[in-house]
Amino acid sequence: MFALGRVLGYEDTPTYLWPQRKDLKILEPCPRGPQAMFLRDKFDYYAPEFDAAKIKAGADPREFADLQNLAFADETFDLIITSDVFEHVREDLKGYQEVFRTLKKGGTFILTVPYDHQREQTIVRVAVEGDKDIFLMEPRYHGGGGSTLAYREYGRDLLEKLRAIGFAVGHAETAISRFQIQKSSMIIGQKLPYFDLDKLWLIAEAENLESAGPLLPFRLFVFLKYNLKSFAQLFRETKRKIAG
């Protein structure tokens, strides 16, 4: 929610004080926690669950949806959020392609999954062959009641997978102590040909800065602007260690 607020330009404003913008379409499959209540009040908010039988029976896609085959037109959403969902999607590539297809040009994809940036390749726990699930490891289940099968634990190759689809991608591993946000990984994709550091200032590690083109100096300025305090603190700590 902190990242979403920053993407929307609300700085550190508490969620309940965000302005109502019903023109802004947000998709968040399988949301959990109280934030869904705020988002539903503020935006045109789609929060479908996954239920294969109900989807097959023609249920309202606002209520039930499959990330692998979304029943929405191209370029429907301004923002798509998936919080610890994609590790459970059988064919995740199809899901990421659907996210890209249904995002508007310039739209933002906020993604969290079990992810290790030091790991080069994703660990596949369950291989998918047609309708069969082939267990390569002891099955692991997440979610309410521990009933949702985890197919994978992601590595850095996820970033390349998203870029290959067409996203400009940024990764951050950060903690925000003043809001009791513990260190965690976040991936943000934009349906743009470059990664917008001005809009997504919180990304500590912009993975495709090299594609920013002639706007690179400006984007570096923005990055430094929002991280100057951190650099200054690091400099002071280094100076104290040297002096000690």
N, C-alpha and C positions, 0 to 999 in steps of 0.2 A: 504494500500500500504506500510505503514511503517512496518507492521508485515510481509508482504510478502517479503520485502527486507531483513529483518532479517532472515527469514526462509531460504532464498536463499544464505545468507552469504554476503550480500552487505553492511552490517553495515548501516551507515547513508547516503549512496550515493544517490543522486537524481535519480529518475526513468529514466530520459532521458540519464543518463550516465551508466545505467546497460549494461553489455555486451550482445550481441545477442546470444541466445542459442536456435536454432530452433529444437534441439533434445529434448527439454523439453516441454512436453504436458500439457497444462493447460486448464481446463474446467471452465468457469464462465457463468452459465445461467443468462440471463436477466441482463447484466451489464449496469450500468448507470454512466455517468460522463466521463471525458476525459481520465481516466487511461486506458480504453479499447484500445484507439489508441496506447498507448505506449506498452501495453502487446501484441497487435497484431504484432507490429513491432519487438519485442524482442524474442517472443517465438512461438511455434506451438500452437496457441491460438484458442480455440473453444468458441464462444460466442452466443449460440442459444437462440432464443426467444421461448415463448410458444404460439402455435396456434394449437388447437386441430384439426381443419379441414385440415390444411396443413400437419400436422404430419400424419394424417390418409391417406392423398393422397400420402404419400411417399416422402415428401420433404427431402432435404439433412439434415441429423441430425446435421451437423455443423451449420446450419441456424435455424432449428426448432427442439426442443426436449422437452420431458416430463420427468421431474425428477423422476416420479413414474415408468417409464419404458424406460430407456435409451437404445438407439440403438447402443451401443458400446460394444466391446468385454471386457471380464474380464481383469482387470489390464492394462487398456489403459493409464491412466493419472498419471502424477507425482504429480500434485496438482489439487485440486478442491476448488473453491471459491464460496460461496453463501452469498451475502450481502443483508440482509433483503428480502429474498425470501421464506424461508421455512414456515413462518407464513401463506403464501398464498397457500401452497401445500395441496390439499384436504386430501390425505392419506400420511402424512409426514413420517410414519415409512417405507413405501415402498420406498420413496425417499432416506432416510438415508441408507437403505439397498443397493440401487442402487449406491450411492456414494461409499460405502465400496467395492462393487463388482468391480467397474470400476477403483478404485485406485490401483496403483501398490503397492506391498509390501514395506513398509517403506514410502509410500506416505502420503501427508499432506492434511487435510481438514480444511480450514479456514471458520468459520461460524459466522455471526452476525444475530441476530433476536431480536424482542422485548423480553427482558429477565430481570427477577428480581431474583438475587441470594438469596435474603431473602425469596422469595416465594417458599414453598416446592413443590407445585403442579401447573402444567400448567393450566391456565384458558382457558377452551374450550368455544369459542364464538359461533361456529357453529359445531354441531355434524354431522357426515357423516354416513348415512345408505344406502348402495348401491349407487344408483344414486341420492338420495335425500340429500339435505342440510337442516338441521333442525336448525333454528335460536334460540339459547338459550338466546341471548342478542340482544340489538340494533345493527344492522349491522354496521361494521366499514370497511371503504375502504381506501387503501393506493395507492401509485404509481402515475404516471403521470396522472393528471386529477382526481385523487381519484377514480379510477374505479376498483381496484383490491381488492377483498374481503379478509379480514383477518379472518382466522379460529381460531386462538389461540394467547395467550400471554404466553410465556414460563416461567416455574419455574425450580428449581434444578432437578426435575425428568428428564429433558432433558438429563442431563449428564449421568444418569443411563441408559437411553434408548440407548444412543450412545455406552456405555460400553457393554451393552448386545448384541449389534450387533457385537462387536469385536474391537472397537476403544480403544486406550489409549487416555485419555481425559484430557485437561487442561483448566482452566477458568481464565481469568484475567479481572479485572475492574480497568482500569488505565487511566491516563491522561499524555500527554507529552507536557508540556507547550512550550518548545522551538520550536515545530512545530505546535503550536496552535491546538493540538489535545485535544478536551475536553474529560472529563471522560466518558468512555463508556465500555460496556461489550464485550468481545470476547471469543469465544470458539474455541479451536483448537483440532482436533482429528488426531491421527496418526495410520496408519495401522501397528502397532507394538505391541508386548506383554508388553511394558513398555513405560512410557512417557519420551521423550528425552529432559531433561532440558538444555542440552548443545546446541542443535539446536534451541529450542524454549525458549530462555532465558527470553523473555518478559512476560511469564506467571507468574504472581505474586502468584497465588494460584494453585499449581499442585495437582489436585484432587486425583490422584492415585499414590502418592509417595510410598505408602506402597508396591506397586508391582514392584519397581525398582530393587529389588534383590541385589546382591553383588555389583552392581555399585552405590548404593545409596550414599556412602561417596563422590565419585567423583562428582555425580550430585549435591549434596549439596554444594560442593566446587564451582562448576560453578554458581549455583544460588546465593551464597554469593558474588562471584566475580563481578557479574553484578548488584548487589543491595547494595554493600557496601556503596556507597555514600548516598543512601537513609537512611540506618541504622545509618550512622554517623550523618546525619542531624537530624534525629529523636532523637538521643542521646543528641545532642547539645540543641535542643529545650526543651527536658525534663529537662536537667540540668539547663537551664535558668529559667524555671518555678519553679523548686525547690528552686533555689537561690532567686527568686523574692518573 
